[in-house]
Amino acid sequence: MKITQIDNEPDTNKALLDRAKHCAERTDTCFSCGSKDIVISIEENRFQYGADPDGVELVASVPVHWCQSCGEGSCNWIAEEIMNEAVCHHLGRLTPTQIKE
Ligand SMILES: [Zn+2]
């Protein structure tokens, strides 16, 4: 298995890659074509938290599993966990002042 990473926040990416590799045995098969030729890359995932007009866009670096056979990309539960953490950080950062802004 080959693992790539983006350049920013190397410490964060390393922690993510460790987590991704930790469960790689369960996630290294393409759900679409069954190939085991999977490359994991850390990518910025932007997602909306909350409904408009109060929704905010959060960014989380998550491991994405790319199938080299069919090109299918997928996130697993680690990505969901990381996105949940991003939401928690976001909520933890909010102060009454920031909410008004
Ligand atoms: Zn595939």
Boltz pocket constraint, residues with backbone or C-beta under 6 A from the ligand:
constraints:
  - pocket:
      binder: B
      contacts: [[A, 30], [A, 31], [A, 32], [A, 33], [A, 34], [A, 35], [A, 67], [A, 68], [A, 69], [A, 70], [A, 71], [A, 72]]
      max_distance: 6.0
